[in-house]
Amino acid sequence: MFTLVEFCSSNMLKGTEEVYRTLDDDPEIDVLDYGCLNNCGLCSKAFFVLVDGEIVSAMTPEKLLEKIYKRIDRNKREMEEWTEDLS
């Protein structure tokens, strides 16, 4: 299962283009950008993305990338635990 990371184009213009490129190079991550993700208040104050539908935000692009990978790892662990419980 691939992780989906969604970017707001307006937020990318503020400095998340490198984060986008880094994630786009990862074969296990699907990256999309939209004109707007309807989080304008957050967009005006911080860098943010949606990771599998959940908001991840940070004050710098570098910290955002770090937090994205942490969220992806957390989501994978939760999915593994969930599937183990089904067995």
N, CA, C and O atoms as CSV, one atom per row, in Angstrom:
chain,resi,resn,atom,element,x,y,z
A,1,MET,N,N,0.841,-1.176,0.000
A,1,MET,CA,C,0.000,0.000,0.000
A,1,MET,C,C,0.893,1.247,0.000
A,1,MET,O,O,1.796,1.375,0.827
A,2,PHE,N,N,0.633,2.142,-0.918
A,2,PHE,CA,C,1.409,3.368,-1.028
A,2,PHE,C,C,0.824,4.461,-0.142
A,2,PHE,O,O,-0.379,4.504,0.115
A,3,THR,N,N,1.691,5.325,0.308
A,3,THR,CA,C,1.277,6.502,1.067
A,3,THR,C,C,0.945,7.613,0.086
A,3,THR,O,O,1.642,7.788,-0.913
A,4,LEU,N,N,-0.106,8.360,0.361
A,4,LEU,CA,C,-0.491,9.497,-0.464
A,4,LEU,C,C,-0.170,10.781,0.283
A,4,LEU,O,O,-0.638,10.993,1.402
A,5,VAL,N,N,0.637,11.642,-0.346
A,5,VAL,CA,C,0.959,12.944,0.218
A,5,VAL,C,C,0.433,14.008,-0.742
A,5,VAL,O,O,0.803,14.041,-1.916
A,6,GLU,N,N,-0.441,14.880,-0.220
A,6,GLU,CA,C,-1.082,15.898,-1.039
A,6,GLU,C,C,-0.551,17.281,-0.657
A,6,GLU,O,O,-0.464,17.628,0.520
A,7,PHE,N,N,-0.204,18.049,-1.672
A,7,PHE,CA,C,0.333,19.393,-1.495
A,7,PHE,C,C,-0.648,20.418,-2.026
A,7,PHE,O,O,-1.378,20.156,-2.982
A,8,CYS,N,N,-0.663,21.586,-1.402
A,8,CYS,CA,C,-1.387,22.757,-1.877
A,8,CYS,C,C,-0.410,23.567,-2.739
A,8,CYS,O,O,0.679,23.904,-2.275
A,9,SER,N,N,-0.775,23.875,-3.957
A,9,SER,CA,C,0.120,24.633,-4.844
A,9,SER,C,C,0.518,25.976,-4.248
A,9,SER,O,O,1.662,26.404,-4.399
A,10,SER,N,N,-0.400,26.636,-3.583
A,10,SER,CA,C,-0.080,27.917,-2.960
A,10,SER,C,C,0.983,27.750,-1.881
A,10,SER,O,O,1.879,28.584,-1.751
A,11,ASN,N,N,0.884,26.679,-1.111
A,11,ASN,CA,C,1.864,26.423,-0.065
A,11,ASN,C,C,3.207,26.027,-0.680
A,11,ASN,O,O,4.261,26.341,-0.128
A,12,MET,N,N,3.170,25.349,-1.806
A,12,MET,CA,C,4.417,24.977,-2.484
A,12,MET,C,C,5.167,26.222,-2.943
A,12,MET,O,O,6.397,26.252,-2.913
A,13,LEU,N,N,4.434,27.250,-3.366
A,13,LEU,CA,C,5.074,28.492,-3.791
A,13,LEU,C,C,5.794,29.184,-2.638
A,13,LEU,O,O,6.683,30.006,-2.859
A,14,LYS,N,N,5.411,28.853,-1.415
A,14,LYS,CA,C,6.047,29.446,-0.235
A,14,LYS,C,C,7.321,28.719,0.173
A,14,LYS,O,O,8.066,29.210,1.020
A,15,GLY,N,N,7.586,27.532,-0.428
A,15,GLY,CA,C,8.851,26.878,-0.103
A,15,GLY,C,C,8.864,25.374,0.057
A,15,GLY,O,O,9.869,24.822,0.505
A,16,THR,N,N,7.800,24.694,-0.289
A,16,THR,CA,C,7.805,23.242,-0.123
A,16,THR,C,C,8.106,22.480,-1.416
A,16,THR,O,O,7.899,21.268,-1.486
A,17,GLU,N,N,8.594,23.192,-2.444
A,17,GLU,CA,C,8.876,22.516,-3.713
A,17,GLU,C,C,9.919,21.418,-3.557
A,17,GLU,O,O,9.791,20.355,-4.164
A,18,GLU,N,N,10.949,21.659,-2.752
A,18,GLU,CA,C,11.998,20.652,-2.558
A,18,GLU,C,C,11.456,19.440,-1.806
A,18,GLU,O,O,11.850,18.308,-2.086
A,19,VAL,N,N,10.567,19.669,-0.866
A,19,VAL,CA,C,9.923,18.572,-0.148
A,19,VAL,C,C,9.128,17.726,-1.146
A,19,VAL,O,O,9.181,16.497,-1.116
A,20,TYR,N,N,8.402,18.399,-2.018
A,20,TYR,CA,C,7.629,17.707,-3.053
A,20,TYR,C,C,8.547,16.839,-3.911
A,20,TYR,O,O,8.266,15.660,-4.129
A,21,ARG,N,N,9.633,17.418,-4.392
A,21,ARG,CA,C,10.557,16.670,-5.264
A,21,ARG,C,C,11.170,15.472,-4.544
A,21,ARG,O,O,11.297,14.392,-5.121
A,22,THR,N,N,11.547,15.666,-3.289
A,22,THR,CA,C,12.130,14.572,-2.515
A,22,THR,C,C,11.145,13.420,-2.378
A,22,THR,O,O,11.507,12.263,-2.590
A,23,LEU,N,N,9.911,13.729,-2.026
A,23,LEU,CA,C,8.897,12.691,-1.854
A,23,LEU,C,C,8.518,12.056,-3.191
A,23,LEU,O,O,8.248,10.857,-3.260
A,24,ASP,N,N,8.501,12.857,-4.240
A,24,ASP,CA,C,8.147,12.351,-5.563
A,24,ASP,C,C,9.172,11.329,-6.061
A,24,ASP,O,O,8.835,10.452,-6.856
A,25,ASP,N,N,10.405,11.438,-5.603
A,25,ASP,CA,C,11.455,10.489,-5.981
A,25,ASP,C,C,11.360,9.169,-5.220
A,25,ASP,O,O,12.022,8.197,-5.584
A,26,ASP,N,N,10.547,9.128,-4.173
A,26,ASP,CA,C,10.389,7.917,-3.364
A,26,ASP,C,C,9.349,7.015,-4.029
A,26,ASP,O,O,8.192,7.415,-4.164
A,27,PRO,N,N,9.735,5.808,-4.447
A,27,PRO,CA,C,8.801,4.944,-5.176
A,27,PRO,C,C,7.633,4.428,-4.334
A,27,PRO,O,O,6.673,3.893,-4.888
A,28,GLU,N,N,7.695,4.574,-3.016
A,28,GLU,CA,C,6.615,4.087,-2.160
A,28,GLU,C,C,5.635,5.182,-1.755
A,28,GLU,O,O,4.734,4.956,-0.947
A,29,ILE,N,N,5.823,6.384,-2.329
A,29,ILE,CA,C,4.954,7.508,-1.983
A,29,ILE,C,C,4.333,8.074,-3.255
A,29,ILE,O,O,5.032,8.367,-4.225
A,30,ASP,N,N,3.009,8.223,-3.236
A,30,ASP,CA,C,2.304,8.905,-4.315
A,30,ASP,C,C,2.148,10.359,-3.901
A,30,ASP,O,O,1.654,10.645,-2.811
A,31,VAL,N,N,2.565,11.281,-4.764
A,31,VAL,CA,C,2.528,12.706,-4.458
A,31,VAL,C,C,1.613,13.410,-5.457
A,31,VAL,O,O,1.726,13.217,-6.668
A,32,LEU,N,N,0.713,14.224,-4.932
A,32,LEU,CA,C,-0.195,15.007,-5.767
A,32,LEU,C,C,-0.169,16.453,-5.304
A,32,LEU,O,O,0.056,16.734,-4.127
A,33,ASP,N,N,-0.399,17.367,-6.236
A,33,ASP,CA,C,-0.570,18.754,-5.820
A,33,ASP,C,C,-1.877,19.283,-6.395
A,33,ASP,O,O,-2.270,18.964,-7.517
A,34,TYR,N,N,-2.525,20.094,-5.591
A,34,TYR,CA,C,-3.810,20.688,-5.938
A,34,TYR,C,C,-3.683,22.205,-5.869
A,34,TYR,O,O,-2.790,22.726,-5.200
A,35,GLY,N,N,-4.559,22.901,-6.546
A,35,GLY,CA,C,-4.559,24.353,-6.474
A,35,GLY,C,C,-4.822,24.844,-5.061
A,35,GLY,O,O,-4.281,25.866,-4.641
A,36,CYS,N,N,-5.658,24.112,-4.325
A,36,CYS,CA,C,-5.995,24.502,-2.961
A,36,CYS,C,C,-6.491,23.271,-2.211
A,36,CYS,O,O,-7.223,22.446,-2.757
A,37,LEU,N,N,-6.080,23.163,-0.954
A,37,LEU,CA,C,-6.558,22.077,-0.094
A,37,LEU,C,C,-7.541,22.583,0.962
A,37,LEU,O,O,-7.879,21.861,1.899
A,38,ASN,N,N,-7.998,23.832,0.805
A,38,ASN,CA,C,-8.995,24.430,1.700
A,38,ASN,C,C,-8.557,24.492,3.164
A,38,ASN,O,O,-9.359,24.296,4.077
A,39,ASN,N,N,-7.271,24.766,3.365
A,39,ASN,CA,C,-6.724,24.994,4.702
A,39,ASN,C,C,-5.985,26.330,4.697
A,39,ASN,O,O,-4.827,26.410,5.108
A,40,CYS,N,N,-6.659,27.371,4.229
A,40,CYS,CA,C,-6.020,28.672,3.990
A,40,CYS,C,C,-5.431,29.295,5.248
A,40,CYS,O,O,-4.373,29.921,5.182
A,41,GLY,N,N,-6.089,29.139,6.390
A,41,GLY,CA,C,-5.558,29.684,7.632
A,41,GLY,C,C,-4.219,29.066,7.972
A,41,GLY,O,O,-3.273,29.774,8.320
A,42,LEU,N,N,-4.134,27.755,7.874
A,42,LEU,CA,C,-2.878,27.050,8.127
A,42,LEU,C,C,-1.853,27.370,7.051
A,42,LEU,O,O,-0.679,27.586,7.351
A,43,CYS,N,N,-2.286,27.401,5.821
A,43,CYS,CA,C,-1.403,27.665,4.680
A,43,CYS,C,C,-0.706,29.025,4.810
A,43,CYS,O,O,0.451,29.176,4.418
A,44,SER,N,N,-1.410,29.994,5.354
A,44,SER,CA,C,-0.831,31.327,5.473
A,44,SER,C,C,0.193,31.427,6.595
A,44,SER,O,O,0.974,32.379,6.637
A,45,LYS,N,N,0.200,30.445,7.515
A,45,LYS,CA,C,1.066,30.518,8.687
A,45,LYS,C,C,2.191,29.486,8.717
A,45,LYS,O,O,3.187,29.686,9.412
A,46,ALA,N,N,2.052,28.386,7.976
A,46,ALA,CA,C,3.022,27.295,8.095
A,46,ALA,C,C,3.100,26.506,6.791
A,46,ALA,O,O,2.309,26.712,5.871
A,47,PHE,N,N,4.047,25.622,6.739
A,47,PHE,CA,C,4.146,24.674,5.635
A,47,PHE,C,C,3.324,23.452,6.036
A,47,PHE,O,O,3.381,23.011,7.184
A,48,PHE,N,N,2.557,22.903,5.085
A,48,PHE,CA,C,1.743,21.746,5.434
A,48,PHE,C,C,1.468,20.871,4.216
A,48,PHE,O,O,1.582,21.302,3.068
A,49,VAL,N,N,1.101,19.626,4.512
A,49,VAL,CA,C,0.650,18.660,3.519
A,49,VAL,C,C,-0.419,17.797,4.184
A,49,VAL,O,O,-0.636,17.870,5.394
A,50,LEU,N,N,-1.071,16.993,3.380
A,50,LEU,CA,C,-1.934,15.940,3.898
A,50,LEU,C,C,-1.232,14.618,3.642
A,50,LEU,O,O,-0.853,14.324,2.508
A,51,VAL,N,N,-1.058,13.823,4.681
A,51,VAL,CA,C,-0.479,12.479,4.552
A,51,VAL,C,C,-1.607,11.498,4.817
A,51,VAL,O,O,-2.099,11.391,5.940
A,52,ASP,N,N,-2.009,10.787,3.779
A,52,ASP,CA,C,-3.151,9.876,3.875
A,52,ASP,C,C,-4.342,10.564,4.526
A,52,ASP,O,O,-5.039,9.975,5.351
A,53,GLY,N,N,-4.569,11.832,4.140
A,53,GLY,CA,C,-5.722,12.589,4.604
A,53,GLY,C,C,-5.542,13.332,5.909
A,53,GLY,O,O,-6.440,14.065,6.323
A,54,GLU,N,N,-4.391,13.162,6.580
A,54,GLU,CA,C,-4.140,13.825,7.858
A,54,GLU,C,C,-3.182,15.000,7.667
A,54,GLU,O,O,-2.195,14.892,6.938
A,55,ILE,N,N,-3.476,16.115,8.322
A,55,ILE,CA,C,-2.628,17.300,8.211
A,55,ILE,C,C,-1.311,17.080,8.952
A,55,ILE,O,O,-1.287,16.623,10.095
A,56,VAL,N,N,-0.224,17.417,8.271
A,56,VAL,CA,C,1.107,17.457,8.874
A,56,VAL,C,C,1.640,18.847,8.562
A,56,VAL,O,O,1.658,19.263,7.403
A,57,SER,N,N,2.077,19.570,9.599
A,57,SER,CA,C,2.555,20.936,9.379
A,57,SER,C,C,3.835,21.184,10.158
A,57,SER,O,O,4.141,20.488,11.126
A,58,ALA,N,N,4.574,22.191,9.715
A,58,ALA,CA,C,5.823,22.574,10.367
A,58,ALA,C,C,6.153,24.004,9.972
A,58,ALA,O,O,5.564,24.562,9.047
A,59,MET,N,N,7.105,24.585,10.690
A,59,MET,CA,C,7.492,25.967,10.425
A,59,MET,C,C,8.598,26.087,9.377
A,59,MET,O,O,8.850,27.185,8.881
A,60,THR,N,N,9.262,24.983,9.030
A,60,THR,CA,C,10.286,24.993,7.985
A,60,THR,C,C,10.059,23.803,7.063
A,60,THR,O,O,9.505,22.790,7.491
A,61,PRO,N,N,10.476,23.908,5.808
A,61,PRO,CA,C,10.350,22.769,4.900
A,61,PRO,C,C,11.131,21.546,5.388
A,61,PRO,O,O,10.676,20.413,5.228
A,62,GLU,N,N,12.297,21.774,5.977
A,62,GLU,CA,C,13.113,20.654,6.468
A,62,GLU,C,C,12.393,19.895,7.584
A,62,GLU,O,O,12.388,18.664,7.612
A,63,LYS,N,N,11.795,20.642,8.491
A,63,LYS,CA,C,11.049,20.020,9.588
A,63,LYS,C,C,9.793,19.334,9.051
A,63,LYS,O,O,9.387,18.291,9.562
A,64,LEU,N,N,9.188,19.913,8.032
A,64,LEU,CA,C,8.010,19.296,7.421
A,64,LEU,C,C,8.368,17.934,6.850
A,64,LEU,O,O,7.643,16.964,7.070
A,65,LEU,N,N,9.471,17.846,6.124
A,65,LEU,CA,C,9.890,16.575,5.544
A,65,LEU,C,C,10.127,15.538,6.643
A,65,LEU,O,O,9.716,14.384,6.517
A,66,GLU,N,N,10.783,15.955,7.706
A,66,GLU,CA,C,11.033,15.058,8.839
A,66,GLU,C,C,9.719,14.551,9.433
A,66,GLU,O,O,9.571,13.359,9.703
A,67,LYS,N,N,8.771,15.460,9.632
A,67,LYS,CA,C,7.483,15.080,10.215
A,67,LYS,C,C,6.662,14.201,9.275
A,67,LYS,O,O,5.921,13.330,9.730
A,68,ILE,N,N,6.788,14.423,7.974
A,68,ILE,CA,C,6.083,13.581,7.003
A,68,ILE,C,C,6.565,12.139,7.127
A,68,ILE,O,O,5.753,11.218,7.209
A,69,TYR,N,N,7.882,11.940,7.141
A,69,TYR,CA,C,8.410,10.581,7.249
A,69,TYR,C,C,8.040,9.939,8.583
A,69,TYR,O,O,7.800,8.733,8.634
A,70,LYS,N,N,7.990,10.711,9.652
A,70,LYS,CA,C,7.555,10.172,10.941
A,70,LYS,C,C,6.101,9.718,10.874
A,70,LYS,O,O,5.749,8.659,11.393
A,71,ARG,N,N,5.257,10.532,10.227
A,71,ARG,CA,C,3.839,10.164,10.100
A,71,ARG,C,C,3.677,8.913,9.238
A,71,ARG,O,O,2.867,8.039,9.548
A,72,ILE,N,N,4.444,8.831,8.164
A,72,ILE,CA,C,4.378,7.644,7.314
A,72,ILE,C,C,4.771,6.403,8.105
A,72,ILE,O,O,4.097,5.376,8.019
A,73,ASP,N,N,5.852,6.487,8.872
A,73,ASP,CA,C,6.286,5.348,9.694
A,73,ASP,C,C,5.216,4.967,10.708
A,73,ASP,O,O,4.933,3.785,10.904
A,74,ARG,N,N,4.621,5.967,11.353
A,74,ARG,CA,C,3.572,5.695,12.332
A,74,ARG,C,C,2.377,5.005,11.671
A,74,ARG,O,O,1.834,4.037,12.204
A,75,ASN,N,N,1.976,5.513,10.504
A,75,ASN,CA,C,0.847,4.916,9.796
A,75,ASN,C,C,1.135,3.472,9.402
A,75,ASN,O,O,0.254,2.617,9.495
A,76,LYS,N,N,2.365,3.195,8.962
A,76,LYS,CA,C,2.736,1.819,8.588
A,76,LYS,C,C,2.694,0.894,9.801
A,76,LYS,O,O,2.202,-0.231,9.711
A,77,ARG,N,N,3.214,1.372,10.943
A,77,ARG,CA,C,3.183,0.552,12.169
A,77,ARG,C,C,1.741,0.263,12.585
A,77,ARG,O,O,1.411,-0.862,12.961
A,78,GLU,N,N,0.893,1.275,12.517
A,78,GLU,CA,C,-0.509,1.075,12.884
A,78,GLU,C,C,-1.188,0.088,11.949
A,78,GLU,O,O,-1.987,-0.738,12.391
A,79,MET,N,N,-0.880,0.163,10.668
A,79,MET,CA,C,-1.471,-0.764,9.704
A,79,MET,C,C,-0.994,-2.197,9.965
A,79,MET,O,O,-1.775,-3.145,9.886
A,80,GLU,N,N,0.289,-2.339,10.273
A,80,GLU,CA,C,0.825,-3.667,10.585
A,80,GLU,C,C,0.162,-4.236,11.834
A,80,GLU,O,O,-0.195,-5.414,11.858
A,81,GLU,N,N,-0.008,-3.415,12.872
A,81,GLU,CA,C,-0.670,-3.866,14.084
A,81,GLU,C,C,-2.114,-4.252,13.808
A,81,GLU,O,O,-2.607,-5.253,14.328
A,82,TRP,N,N,-2.773,-3.472,13.008
A,82,TRP,CA,C,-4.168,-3.733,12.681
A,82,TRP,C,C,-4.316,-5.066,11.929
A,82,TRP,O,O,-5.204,-5.866,12.227
A,83,THR,N,N,-3.432,-5.285,10.952
A,83,THR,CA,C,-3.513,-6.535,10.184
A,83,THR,C,C,-3.132,-7.738,11.024
A,83,THR,O,O,-3.661,-8.829,10.814
A,84,GLU,N,N,-2.212,-7.556,11.987
A,84,GLU,CA,C,-1.866,-8.646,12.900
A,84,GLU,C,C,-3.057,-9.020,13.767
A,84,GLU,O,O,-3.284,-10.198,14.045
A,85,ASP,N,N,-3.816,-8.020,14.193
A,85,ASP,CA,C,-4.990,-8.278,15.025
A,85,ASP,C,C,-6.059,-9.062,14.272
A,85,ASP,O,O,-6.873,-9.754,14.883
A,86,LEU,N,N,-6.054,-8.955,12.958
A,86,LEU,CA,C,-7.041,-9.685,12.155
A,86,LEU,C,C,-6.688,-11.161,12.001
A,86,LEU,O,O,-7.544,-11.984,11.677
A,87,SER,N,N,-5.435,-11.482,12.233
A,87,SER,CA,C,-4.979,-12.867,12.059
A,87,SER,C,C,-5.390,-13.749,13.214
A,87,SER,O,O,-5.083,-14.941,13.220
